[in-house]
Amino acid sequence: MTQEYSVHIEIAPQVHLIRGANRARFPEANCLLIDDEILTLVDAGASLPHIERTLKDLGHEISDVDQIVLTHFHVDHKGYAERIRKVAHCDIVCHELGVEGTKSFEGLVDCYGTRGRAHYYAWESFIKKWLPHVTENYEVTGTFQDGEDIDCGNVKLIPIHTPGHTQDHTCIGINGRKVIYLVDIDLTRFGPWYGNAVSDIVQFKESIKRIMDMRPAMGISSHLMEPISNGLEDRLEAYLAVFDERNQRIVHNVEEGHDTIEKLAAVPTIYPRIPHEVYLVFEEIMLEKHVRLLCERGVLRRDGEKILVDKR
């Protein structure tokens, strides 16, 4: 089958976007290759053939990789990092809050918060079937700090800690903060995703605002084919607005009689559709976070399992 798009493009001097397979849709994701004195991979969730092809086109091979910088512990981002490390004997670095979720599958499951939920075994089976490599142990050799440069040679990467999607989620500034790898502030039509135990809506909104305050000229998403320059500020504002749109949809659905988390998930309320039962796990987690905040604001209230619009 002929590839419908270029596997990689240069987006800045010595900085190459490696596009994930299937147009970087989950469980694929884009990553970056910094072709510099210290050959650096940022995330490793693109298909291994795409990573190998990019390296080969630039005169390298897997064994040449010097360091892998992981933006967060998710399966589509840590991806093939450990398999690459075993060949290249390179460093793997992440934010200190991502170490446990990166190092082991048990740690990842704890961060996801899926164990004990109704659809946990469906999720576990999905991971083991389609992403068996992420069930291995990963050797994290170091951590990075918010705002402290990661040296690649000519290119300096600046970690920008942006929690919310996960507790360790980190955007990456490239030679400053005008070009930013936005990672999973991904500007997709779906909107923000915060379906883990360690996800936080309030933090996510603040992180988006932090990026907006930097006024980047270019944003690179982990799940879009092209970097965004034109209209980037508008895209970020629209992405931020999705939180309130979901709040409104939840209140409307509760008023329509979908008055439990299970009923709201069955509509569904956040996902446009539920193509596989594993999505119900994350639909329910995200709904719980919204309902908790709406109760704190006095918009909704709980009566046991029931969710009611608070008209007191």
Number of C-alpha atoms within 10 A of each C-alpha: 3 4 8 8 11 11 20 22 15 13 15 13 11 13 18 19 25 32 30 29 21 15 16 22 17 16 20 22 30 32 32 26 24 26 22 15 12 16 19 26 23 26 29 30 29 29 22 18 12 20 26 15 17 22 21 12 10 12 10 15 16 20 14 17 23 18 23 26 27 30 29 28 28 23 23 25 27 28 27 21 28 25 17 21 21 13 13 16 16 21 19 26 22 26 23 14 16 25 23 18 22 32 20 18 18 16 17 21 18 16 22 22 19 22 16 8 13 13 16 18 14 14 20 15 13 14 16 12 10 10 15 12 19 25 18 14 14 23 17 20 13 13 16 16 15 14 13 12 18 18 14 17 14 13 22 17 24 24 26 23 19 28 24 26 25 27 23 24 28 29 28 28 21 20 15 14 21 14 21 26 29 25 26 25 28 21 24 14 9 12 19 22 22 21 25 24 18 16 24 20 21 13 16 24 19 15 23 20 16 14 20 15 10 11 16 17 15 20 29 27 25 33 24 19 22 14 18 17 14 11 10 18 19 11 16 18 14 14 20 21 14 16 19 11 11 16 19 12 14 24 19 14 18 20 13 9 12 21 19 21 21 15 16 21 23 15 14 17 22 24 17 9 13 15 9 10 14 19 17 24 22 23 25 23 21 24 23 15 18 19 21 14 16 18 16 11 11 13 16 19 19 15 8 7 10 13 21 19 17 13 8 6
